[in-house]
């Protein structure tokens, strides 16, 4: 039951410069505990945790007449949590990249899950979007801190 962190473009340094390193680590640990307990209503659970630490919920990415939003936003940091489909990682990264190039986001925090590890040919160090971010670093310029919850 692992937490696998991936730090791209010094995202953790940006989090630390805002004095939010410990808070982000605590949020990630609380989310992980809820996921391990197979807590029902994970979306409500994540909102409760982000609200507890005063992250702005459902923060619009800024495209007029659209409902695209980050799960949480605080001091230039965007938080996205994906509980079900690891394949949605590109959509999440695109939202983060858009926020970065428009000056809204300084760094993105992504929590993703990997529940099918035994049936997957993807090694743990490449799971949950890490491979995609690494391979597309020429177009993904936003600093990202990706955390993958694994059951392996």
LOKE-583530 format. One line per 2 residues: their letters; for each residue x, y, z of C-alpha. Coordinates in Angstrom, 3 decimals, decimal comma. Layout:
<nodes>
a = X Y Z | ...
</nodes>
This chain:
<nodes>
xx = 0,000 0,000 0,000 | 2,397 2,609 -1,291
xx = 2,476 6,313 -1,893 | 4,722 6,831 -4,917
xx = 5,818 10,476 -5,367 | 7,124 12,036 -8,591
xx = 8,500 15,571 -8,602 | 8,712 17,292 -11,998
xx = 10,299 20,706 -12,608 | 10,883 21,360 -8,898
xx = 7,207 21,491 -7,943 | 7,991 20,493 -4,336
xx = 10,358 23,462 -4,025 | 7,533 25,778 -5,102
xx = 5,196 24,201 -2,537 | 7,873 24,623 0,153
xx = 8,491 28,264 -0,817 | 4,846 28,965 0,024
xx = 5,166 27,301 3,426 | 2,708 24,572 2,382
xx = 4,996 21,523 2,304 | 3,743 19,981 5,567
xx = 0,119 20,831 4,785 | 0,281 19,185 1,352
xx = 1,944 16,094 2,823 | -0,795 15,889 5,480
xx = -3,554 16,213 2,862 | -1,966 13,454 0,770
xx = -1,684 11,152 3,803 | -5,321 11,785 4,774
xx = -6,480 11,090 1,225 | -4,404 7,898 1,171
xx = -5,884 6,665 4,469 | -9,406 7,267 3,144
xx = -8,618 5,433 -0,079 | -7,088 2,457 1,772
xx = -10,175 2,180 3,976 | -12,248 2,052 0,788
xx = -14,149 4,999 2,123 | -17,387 5,534 0,239
xx = -18,084 8,972 -1,144 | -14,458 9,769 -1,952
xx = -15,414 12,984 -3,784 | -17,181 14,343 -0,707
xx = -14,272 13,109 1,427 | -11,703 14,950 -0,696
xx = -13,774 18,150 -0,592 | -13,997 17,866 3,200
xx = -10,218 17,525 3,505 | -9,444 20,376 1,089
xx = -11,987 22,605 2,850 | -10,459 21,765 6,233
xx = -7,155 23,220 5,015 | -8,892 26,171 3,306
xx = -8,243 25,245 -0,314 | -10,724 26,938 -2,624
xx = -12,931 24,143 -4,040 | -13,949 23,837 -7,685
xx = -11,719 26,742 -8,708 | -12,397 27,651 -12,346
xx = -9,497 27,320 -14,754 | -10,772 30,441 -16,479
xx = -12,356 29,347 -19,747 | -15,498 31,427 -20,130
xx = -18,817 29,552 -20,168 | -17,152 26,256 -19,230
xx = -17,160 24,339 -15,963 | -13,539 23,181 -16,039
xx = -12,169 23,532 -12,522 | -9,394 22,369 -10,239
xx = -10,482 20,268 -7,261 | -8,689 22,743 -5,028
xx = -6,652 25,920 -5,379 | -4,474 27,844 -2,931
xx = -1,724 30,436 -3,391 | -1,018 29,561 -7,022
xx = -1,154 25,796 -6,431 | -3,773 23,702 -8,197
xx = -4,838 20,348 -6,703 | -6,393 17,553 -8,752
xx = -7,455 14,168 -7,394 | -8,438 11,301 -9,679
xx = -9,939 8,275 -7,917 | -11,222 6,124 -10,760
xx = -9,628 6,330 -14,161 | -5,889 6,698 -14,404
xx = -6,281 7,362 -18,131 | -7,770 10,804 -17,371
xx = -4,272 11,971 -16,446 | -3,804 13,787 -19,754
xx = -6,940 15,855 -19,174 | -5,689 16,731 -15,701
xx = -2,239 17,680 -17,029 | -3,803 19,810 -19,773
xx = -5,809 21,768 -17,172 | -2,638 22,323 -15,151
xx = -0,674 23,379 -18,242 | -3,404 25,847 -19,256
xx = -3,345 27,410 -15,790 | 0,445 27,638 -15,910
xx = 0,693 29,370 -19,296 | -2,054 31,833 -18,342
xx = -0,255 32,721 -15,098 | -2,881 31,275 -12,773
xx = -0,926 28,193 -11,621 | 2,658 28,103 -10,356
xx = 2,642 24,353 -9,710 | 0,193 21,476 -9,922
xx = -0,440 18,754 -7,365 | -1,951 15,549 -8,691
xx = -3,114 12,503 -6,757 | -3,810 9,464 -8,917
xx = -4,520 5,834 -8,074 | -3,228 2,564 -9,400
xx = -5,485 -0,214 -8,234 | -4,777 -2,743 -10,989
xx = -1,043 -3,188 -10,416 | -1,046 -6,992 -10,584
xx = -2,735 -6,998 -13,990 | -0,788 -4,100 -15,442
xx = 2,346 -4,339 -17,580 | 3,299 -0,812 -16,450
xx = 6,072 -0,714 -13,833 | 5,211 1,172 -10,606
xx = 7,702 3,964 -11,320 | 5,896 4,741 -14,599
xx = 2,320 4,358 -13,353 | -0,344 6,953 -12,771
xx = 0,944 9,448 -15,313 | 4,656 9,557 -14,499
xx = 5,628 8,079 -17,861 | 3,341 10,468 -19,736
xx = 4,753 13,523 -17,974 | 8,336 12,397 -18,525
xx = 7,812 11,548 -22,204 | 5,985 14,820 -22,937
xx = 8,285 17,133 -20,979 | 8,917 19,124 -24,145
xx = 5,297 20,333 -24,088 | 4,414 19,917 -20,402
xx = 6,194 22,849 -18,792 | 4,107 23,208 -15,642
xx = 5,889 22,066 -12,464 | 3,985 19,006 -11,233
xx = 4,043 16,932 -8,091 | 2,356 13,627 -8,937
xx = 1,515 11,187 -6,167 | 0,315 7,721 -7,099
xx = -1,472 5,524 -4,572 | -0,588 1,909 -5,272
xx = -1,868 -1,362 -3,890 | 1,246 -3,292 -4,864
</nodes>
